[in-house]
Amino acid sequence: CHHCKSRSASAPTDTSKIHYEKFWLYRHCSSVQQRDRQAQKAGQLFSGLLAMNVVFLGSAFISSMIFNHVAITLADVWILLSILKVLCLFWIIYYLLGTSRQPHAVLYRDSHAGAIWIRGSVLLFGSCSILLNVFQIGYSTILIHCKSKVEIVFPSIGILFICTQAYFLWHHSKDCIQVQHNFTRCGLMLTIATNLLLWLLAVTNDTLHMQIESQLREVERRFAGSNETALCTCPNTTICEVFQKGYILLYPFNTEYCLVCCSVLYVMWKNVGRRISHHHVLHTKPKFKLQGVVFGPLLGAIAVIIGTCVFMMYQIQATSLDPTRQAFVIYYSYYIVLLPLMSVGAVIGTIIHALEKKELDTLKNPTRSLDVVLLMGAALGQIGMSYFSIVALVATDPRDLLNSLILSYSVLLIFQNITQNVFIIDGLHRRRTAPGKEEDTKEEQNRETHSQRRVSVLELGQGIRKASLSYIHTYSHLSWRRRVLREISFFLVLCNIILWVMPTFGAHPVFENGMERSFYGYSTWFVIVNFGLPLGVFYRMHSVGGLLEVYVTA
């Protein structure tokens, strides 16, 4: 709302505007501040218990659907999630129209929360999730003769939920609400629990889809030429194939959307009732500028181009019934070359951080604390899968070419995750420094130069020449430490982007190579991979945001 946007992020001095929290268990406390602190803890505890019970109930439904699909069907799970979505919609609408419009409701705004890349991710993944639901509605409408009406109602409610939640997070992710504390905490926790259950359902559905697809491939290998028809299959129409392929293509974005929303909502939950002092306010917020980096974007672009070629070649090979061994060798070789470069860059960046004289930022910051937890937690997905692969490959035949490549890839992946986490976390805890006056005056001169340019060819050429000279001047005046940190950060950003794209859009060699699957068994390996793989995808995406923060503050 406009009322919230107009408020400054600085702390107000008028204590009469502050709404101290109250809780019936601590109504006899003599000190107002002590009662406020105890009430805040109690509110967080009870709202956390609410979310825990909702998650356990939903997990029981989803688990029952997987192991006993006769008693509990997918339609039952959709009905439960639809009820939760409707409850969340009512609370979000009440917050937008009621809570946030109350007098002195938003006295403080957390400048660290709701970074533009996070809110941009919410909009991007939310838009893809809306298209996903549209494709699901269209596909179910074509097959309405053999589909349940719930398969149309559930994605329809999902579209409303995604649109409302995206608007809510875009405009109110920085709020430190000061009224209706406990009701707001419960609403946020209910929304977090709903997004977690949607993520869990998406992961288990993807697991079943991959399992059925792989089993069908094995059946087709053994019984080639057999003609079996299903009762509910997509007819040979272009629109049906578009809906089907579009749904499969956009499916991974739904899991990312749920995880990103959970992280933003958690920060909002931590900020309920929070009063920010003036020390937390950034008077000069650094902006993202590409000046001062040359080699990082160049090397990163090369890695992205080569990775795109490897990805496309692997996808073409993997779509056949029998993927060639060469496709796996090239795919893992690309990782074996790229991961050590990323690890070396992260180690060099950490050493430069140690040589710097910047003080550590020890102020309380829920956003940064959550970033650290998410980086460490999401990295466990790839690290866990890597250790399972190492045990399986060492116990079978590590001297085989493909096995040795997978073994090297697993070891390098563990080392790369650890070194990159150390580099990002250390960079996030470095105190920001305001830009120098020389750079500010140069930027003002550049703005004046660009605003005074005419349309003539001669003056346009002079403007380009001045901009180029300014870029070279800025690059040469950066200290070598800041220059190297920016180069490394930008290189790692592009590398993490391509490592996010490859598994997100279907490159899953862990499903296809068959090494670990034959060692652990079909069901066990699919459980390991389908819980580790989405975490790995989320880790790459979240690392991009952390590295951009390190780049900006360097």
N, C-alpha and C positions, 0 to 999 in steps of 0.2 A: 504494500500500500504506500501511497505518497507520504503518509504520516511517518512511516518507518524510515523512508529514504532520506527525509529531510533532517533527520537527527544526526548529530555529530557522534563520532565514535569515542570522543573523550568522556571522561567520567564527570558527571554533574556534581556540583558542590552542595546542592540543596538536598539535605538528607530527608526532608519532609516528603519528597517524591518517592522515596524507596519503600517498597512493599516488603517488609520482612516476613519470612515464612513462618507458618504456625502449624503445629501438629499436636493432636490431642494427647499423645503419650508424653509430651514435654511441655505441657501447658503451665506447669508449676515452676519452671526455671526462672530465676530472678533476673538474669541478664538477658536483654533482648538479643544481643549478638550470639550468645551461647544457644539460646532457644532457636535462633535462625539456623545455626550450623547443624544442630541436632535434627531439626525438622528437614533440612536439606538431605542429610544422610538417610533419614527414614523414608523420605519420598523416593530417593534413588533405589533403596532396597525394595520397597513394595512394587514399584514399577518394573524393576528387574525380575521380581518373582512372577509378575503378570506375563512378561515376555517369555520367561522360562517355561511356564505352564502351557502357553499357546504353542511354543515350538515343540514341546514334548507331545502334545496332543496331535499336532499336524504330522510330526515324524512317525507317530504310531499309525496314523492313517496311511501314510505313504509306504511304510514298511509292510503293513498288512496287505496293501494293494500288490506289492511286489511278491510276497511269499504266499499269499492266499487270495488270488485275484477273483475267486468266486464269491467269497463273503464280502470283501471290500473291493469295489471296482474303481476305475479311473474317474467315472462320473461322480462317485461319492466324494472323492478327494477334491474334484472341481467344485462341488457344491459347498464344501467346507471353506475352500479358499475364496469362493465368491462371497460368502457371508463375511469373512474377514476383510475383504476388499471394500465391501459396502460400509462396514463399520469405520474403516480407515477414511473412506471418502467423507462420511458424515463429520468425523473429527476434523479433517483438513479444512472442510468448508466452514466449520464453526470457528476454527483458528483464524482463517482469512477474514471472515466477516465479523467475528465477535472478539476473540481474545486479543488479537494484534491491534484492534482499533480502540481498546480501552485507554483511558488517560494514564500516561506514564507506563505503558505496557513495555515499550522497547526503549529504555534509557541508554542502553549500551549496545554496541555492535562489535563483534569480534573480527578484527581486520585480518587475522590469519585464516579464519574459516571461509569456506566457499570460494576457493581460488577459481579464477576464470577457466582454467583447464578442467577442473572438477565439474563445474557447472556446464561447461561445454560438452564434457563426456556424458553428463546426464541427458542433455538435449540430443546428442548424436545417437547414443544407445537407446534412448527413449523413442526417437523417431524410427529407428530400425525395429524396435519391439512393436510399435504400432503397425508398421507394415507387415510384420510377422503375424500379428493377430488378424489383419485384413486378409492375408493369404489363407490363414486357417479358416476364417469364416467363408471365404470363397470356395475353398476345397470341400468343406463340409456341406455347403449349400448344393454343390454339384452332386454330391453323394448323399443327399438328404434321405433317399429311400432306404439306405442302410446305416445311417448315422443317427445318433441321438441329438435331440434338440439342445441338450446341455452343451454339446460341442460348438454350438453357435452362440449361446447365451454367455458362456464363460469368457471367450475372447472379446465379446462386446463389452462386458463389464471391465475386462482388462484394459481396453482402449481408454475408457473413462478414467480408470485408476491411474494409468500412466500419464495421461495429459494433466490431470489435477495434481499429481505428485510432482511432476516436472516443473509446473508453474510455481508450486509451493516452495520447492527447493531452490529455484532460480532467484526468487524474490526475498526469501526469508531464511536462507542458510546461515546468515551472519547474526541472526537475532539472539539476544540474551534476554529472554522474556522475564518480566518481573511480576507478573500477575498470574493467578490460577496455576501455580507451580505444579502441584501434584497431578491435576487433570492433564496438563500439557505433557508431563513426563510419561504418564500412562498412554496417552495418544501416540507419542513418539515411539515408545517401546512396542506398542501394538503394531505400528507400521513397520518397524524393524523386523519384528517376528514374522509378519506377513511376507516381506521381501525375502527373508531367509527361507521360508517354506517354499516360495516360488522358485528360488534358486535350487533348493533340494529336489523339488519335483522336476525341474529342467535337467538336472544332472542325472537323475535316475531314468528319466525318459530317454536321454541321449545314450545312456548305458544300454538300455533295452534295444534301442534302434541299432546301435553298433553291433550288439550281440546277434540280433536277427540277421543283419546284413552279412556279417562274417559267416554265420551258419549257412545262409543261402548260397554263398559262394562255394562253400565246401560241398553242399548238396549238388550244385550245378557242375562241379568238377567230376563228381562221382557218377551222377546220372544225367549226363549230357543228352539232350534230345527228348527228355520226358516232357509231356504237355500237361501241366496242372493249372487249373484256373481257380482264382479266389472269388468269393461271393461279392466282395466289396473292393473292387479295383478301379483305378482311374481310367476312364474311357480314353480312347485315342483322339483327344481334342487338344488343340494348342493351349487353350485357356486353362485346362486342368493341369497340363504339364508345367505351365508357368507358375500356377499356385503351388504345385508340389516342389518344384526346384527352388522357387523363391523362399518357401518355408524352410527348406534344408539349408539354404545359403545364409539366411538371417537368424537361424536358430542360436548360434553362439552369442550373438549380441544381447539376447535376453538374459543370459546368465551374468554377463558383465554389467548390465543395467541394474540388476538386483543387488550385486555386490557394491557398486558405486553408491547407490541410494542408501544402503545400510551404513556405509562409512560417513556420509554427510549427515544422516539422521542421528548417528551416535554422537557426533560433535555437537549438534543442536541439543541433544539430551544432556550432555555435560555442561552446556552453557545456560541451562535453565536456572534462573536465580543468580547467575554469576554477575558480580560487579567488578568492572575492569578499571584499574587505576590508570593514571595518565602515563605511567612508565610503559604500559603495554601498547600504547598507541604509536604507530609509525607516522612520523611527520613527513618523511620523504620516502615514499614507497617506490622501490626500484622497479623499472619497467623492462620488458624483454626487448633487447636490441641485438641485431645481428652484427653490429660493428665490433671489430677486434678478434674475429675468428676467420681463419682461412683453411687450415689443414683439417680441422675437425669435420666441417661440412663436406669437404672434398672426399676424405676417406669414408665418412659415413654414407655419402651418396653412392660410392663405389660398392660398399657392402650391401646397400639396399638393392642396387641394380643386379648384382650377382645373385643375391638371395632371391629376388623375384624370378630370375631365369631358372634357378635350381628348383624353386617351388613349382613353377609351371611345368617343368619337365617331369618332376616327380608326380604331380597330379595326373598328367597324361598317362604315365606308366602305371600309376596305382589304380586307375579306373578299369584297367583290364582285369580279367579273372586271375591272371597269374603275373603279378608284378615282377619285373626282372631284377636280378641281383645288382645290376649296375645302377639302378635307380636308388637303391638303399646306400650303395657305396658313395655315390656323388652327394647324396643328401647329408650323410654323416660326415663326409670329408669337409663339406662347407662349414659345419659346426665346429669341427676340430681345428680349422684355420681361424675362425672368427672368435671363438671363446677365449683362447690365450691372449689375443690382442685386447679384448675387453678387460681381461684380468690384469694385464700389465698396465693398461691405462688407469684402472681403479687403484692399483697399488701406488703408482706414481702420484696420483691425485691425493691419496691419503698421506703420503710422505710430505707433499707440499703443504697440506693442511697442518701437519705437525711442525713444519718450519715457519709457518705464519705466526704473526704476533697478535692476531685477532683473539679477543676474549670470548669465552664460551657464554652463550645466552642461557642463563639458568632460570629465567622467569617462567612462571606456570603458563603452559600453552597446550590446551587439549588437542588442538589440531595436529601439532607436531608429535605429541605422544601417540596419537592414533596412527599417524604415518609410520612411526617406528614399529608399532605393534603389527600393522598390516604388512609391512615389508618383511619382518621376521616370520610372521605366520604364513604368508603366501609363499615364501621361499621354501617352506617345509614340504610343499607339494612336489616340486621338482627334485629337491634333495632326497626325499623319501623314495620316490620312484627310481632315482639313480642308484641308491644303495640296494634296492631290490634287484635291479638289473645287474649290478656288480656281483652280488652273491650268485645269481643264476648263471652268469657267464663264466665266472671263475670255476664253478662246480661242473660245468659241462666241457666246453672246448674253447679256451681263450686264444688258442693259436690260429684258429680260423680267421681269414681276412675280415669278414663281416663282423664276427664276434669281437675281434680286437678293436675294430672301429667303434662299435657300440660301447665297449668297455672304456676306451679312451674318452669317448664323448661323455659318458656318465661321470668319470672322475673330473674332467675339465668343467662340467656343468656345476658340480658341487663347489669347486674352487671359485668359479666365476660368480656364483650367487653370494658366497661369503664375502669376497673382496668388494663386490659392488655394494652390498649392504653396509659394510664398514665405511666406504667412501661417502655414500649418500647420508647416512646417519650422522657422521662427523660433520659433513657440510651443512646439514640442517641445524646443527647446534652452534654454528658459528654466528657471531653477532654481525648484523648488517652494518655496513659503513656507508655513509652518505657519499654521493659522487662529488668529485672535486669541482671547484669553481671554474677551472679551465675548461673542463668538458661541458659545463652548463653554458658558458659563454660561446663556445664553439657551436653548440647545438642551436643557440639563439641566432647566431650568424647564419647558420645553414638554413634555418627557417625563413629568415629575412631574404636570403638569396633565392630560395625556391619561390617565395611569394611574389618577388619582383621580376621573375622571369617573363619574357614576352614569348609570343608564339613563333617568332622568327627563328630560322634554322641556326643562325650564328649564335644568338643568345642561348638557345637550347643546348648547343654544343659546349658553350662556356659553362653553363650550369652543370652539365654532366661531368665536365673536367673538374670543377670545384668540388662536386660531391665525391669524386674519386680521390682527389687530394685530401679531402677531409677524412675519408675512410682510412687512407694510408697513414695520415697524421694520428688518428685515434689509435690505430693498431700499434704504431711505433711508440706512443706515449704510455701504453699500458705496461705495468710492471710485468716482468717475466713470469712471476707466480700467477698473477691474475690471468695472463694470456694463456698459460698452459692449462690452468683449471677450466677456462672457458672452452678451449679446444677439446679437452678430454670429455667434459660434460656434454658438449654437442655431439661428439662422436658416439658416446654411449647412448644418447637419446635416439639417434637414427638407428643404431644397432638394435636397441630394445624394440623399436617400432617394427622392424622387419622380423624380429623373433616373436613379436606378438601376432603379426599378420599370418605367418606360416602355419601355426597350429590352429588359429582361429578359423581360417577358411578351409580347413579340411586335411592338412598334412599331418597324419597321425601314423608315423611308421611303427610306433610301439604296438599298434593294433595289427599291423600287416606282416612284420618280420617273423613272428611266430616263435622267436627264441625263448622269451620269458614265459609266453603262454604255455608252451610245451613243458616248461619246468614247474611252474606253479599250478597249472591247471587252468581251465578256461574261465570258470566263474571267479576264482580268487584274483586272477590277474586283471580281469575287467573291473572288479571293485577297486583295486589299487589304482589303476590308471584313471578311471573316471572320477575319482576324488582328487587325484594329484594333478591331472591335466587342467581342469578349470582353475585351480589355484595357481598353476604356472602361468596361464594366460593372464590372470588378474595381476600376478606379480610383475609381468613385463609392462602392462599398462600403468600400474601404480609407480613403477620405477621411472617411467618417462616423466611423470609429474614431479617426483622427487629430484630428478636430475635437472629439470628445468628450473626448479627452485635453487639448486646449487649454482646453476649457470647465472641466474639473475643476481644472486648475492655475491658472486666471485669478484 
